[in-house]
Amino acid sequence: MFPNCPKCGFDLTRGGAAPVEQYPSCGLVFRKYFQALAGAPAREKSSPAETETEERPALLARFLYVSEEVEPWRVYAGAVLLAASIFFGVRFALMDIPEWEMAGTFFHGAMVPFHEFGHLLFMPLGEFMMLAGGSFAQILMPLGFLALFALKNRDNFSAALMLWWSGTQWIDLAPYAYDAKTPQHILLTGRTGDTGAHDYIDMLGTIGLLNRAHQVAWVMHKLGILLMIVAWAWGAYLLWRQFQRRSPP
């Protein structure tokens, strides 16, 4: 503490005054004065609105992050993967829902074990959640990888592909929901759903939407297409940024 105020010259020791944080004569605050001498800006409390405004761009920037320098092979490999996802995604979107053509693809067969595991995983949450757990597992597993790639590995292009994968699962499940109204397809049990063990007959029946199974399937199918389009736009933007930042050969 200075014996005299550096601003107005007030003698703080006069009258045996005790040390204070602010000179009473001119209002000079020690802390701010020392910050000014050191060249540090005074710390101001941000308002809730300013904090929220700062957080939103930061969250968006996290999902649009691209390394300052990208190896060329990653750019070209990403272009091949994006093109493949568009090729298969368009094929899936054009498949006939009632015929469940998606069931004949590798993507469907690869997810069947995870679908069945989902029933076991959600079993402790009750009968309805056990039935829905198979579909949840198909949809949420790619989203779990999305979070891993985007938030931990900072690999947003791979995260975009995981969003595409999740979209394909909505398309894969749409025929299952469609079949609930008039069961025709042979399930893993070797029987049609009208003899039991049909997830969507039980789920849609419980919530009173069994007669609207075709409309539910249509919504699921279109949601899957929408997620794929968002994934393609996200991936294309990241790929363009990576191409701009590719390292020289």
Secondary structure in CASP SS format (residue, H / E / C, confidence):
PFRMAT SS
TARGET T0000
AUTHOR 0000-0000-0000
METHOD secondary structure of the structure
MODEL  1
M C 1.00
F C 1.00
P C 1.00
N E 1.00
C C 1.00
P C 1.00
K C 1.00
C C 1.00
G C 1.00
F C 1.00
D E 1.00
L C 1.00
T C 1.00
R H 1.00
G H 1.00
G H 1.00
A C 1.00
A C 1.00
P C 1.00
V C 1.00
E C 1.00
Q E 1.00
Y C 1.00
P C 1.00
S C 1.00
C C 1.00
G C 1.00
L C 1.00
V E 1.00
F H 1.00
R H 1.00
K H 1.00
Y H 1.00
F H 1.00
Q H 1.00
A H 1.00
L H 1.00
A H 1.00
G C 1.00
A C 1.00
P C 1.00
A C 1.00
R C 1.00
E C 1.00
K C 1.00
S C 1.00
S C 1.00
P H 1.00
A H 1.00
E H 1.00
T H 1.00
E H 1.00
T H 1.00
E H 1.00
E H 1.00
R H 1.00
P H 1.00
A H 1.00
L H 1.00
L H 1.00
A H 1.00
R H 1.00
F H 1.00
L C 1.00
Y C 1.00
V C 1.00
S C 1.00
E C 1.00
E C 1.00
V E 1.00
E C 1.00
P H 1.00
W H 1.00
R H 1.00
V H 1.00
Y H 1.00
A H 1.00
G H 1.00
A H 1.00
V H 1.00
L H 1.00
L H 1.00
A H 1.00
A H 1.00
S H 1.00
I H 1.00
F H 1.00
F H 1.00
G H 1.00
V H 1.00
R H 1.00
F H 1.00
A H 1.00
L H 1.00
M C 1.00
D C 1.00
I C 1.00
P C 1.00
E C 1.00
W C 1.00
E H 1.00
M H 1.00
A H 1.00
G H 1.00
T C 1.00
F H 1.00
F H 1.00
H H 1.00
G H 1.00
A H 1.00
M H 1.00
V H 1.00
P H 1.00
F H 1.00
H H 1.00
E H 1.00
F H 1.00
G H 1.00
H H 1.00
L H 1.00
L H 1.00
F C 1.00
M H 1.00
P H 1.00
L H 1.00
G C 1.00
E H 1.00
F H 1.00
M H 1.00
M H 1.00
L H 1.00
A H 1.00
G H 1.00
G H 1.00
S H 1.00
F H 1.00
A H 1.00
Q H 1.00
I H 1.00
L H 1.00
M H 1.00
P H 1.00
L H 1.00
G H 1.00
F H 1.00
L H 1.00
A H 1.00
L H 1.00
F H 1.00
A H 1.00
L H 1.00
K H 1.00
N H 1.00
R C 1.00
D C 1.00
N H 1.00
F H 1.00
S H 1.00
A H 1.00
A H 1.00
L H 1.00
M H 1.00
L H 1.00
W H 1.00
W H 1.00
S H 1.00
G H 1.00
T H 1.00
Q H 1.00
W H 1.00
I H 1.00
D H 1.00
L H 1.00
A H 1.00
P H 1.00
Y H 1.00
A H 1.00
Y H 1.00
D C 1.00
A C 1.00
K C 1.00
T C 1.00
P C 1.00
Q C 1.00
H C 1.00
I C 1.00
L C 1.00
L C 1.00
T C 1.00
G C 1.00
R C 1.00
T C 1.00
G H 1.00
D H 1.00
T H 1.00
G C 1.00
A C 1.00
H C 1.00
D H 1.00
Y H 1.00
I H 1.00
D H 1.00
M H 1.00
L H 1.00
G H 1.00
T H 1.00
I C 1.00
G C 1.00
L C 1.00
L H 1.00
N H 1.00
R H 1.00
A H 1.00
H H 1.00
Q H 1.00
V H 1.00
A H 1.00
W H 1.00
V H 1.00
M H 1.00
H H 1.00
K H 1.00
L H 1.00
G H 1.00
I H 1.00
L H 1.00
L H 1.00
M H 1.00
I H 1.00
V H 1.00
A H 1.00
W H 1.00
A H 1.00
W H 1.00
G H 1.00
A H 1.00
Y H 1.00
L H 1.00
L H 1.00
W H 1.00
R H 1.00
Q H 1.00
F H 1.00
Q H 1.00
R C 1.00
R E 1.00
S C 1.00
P C 1.00
P C 1.00
END
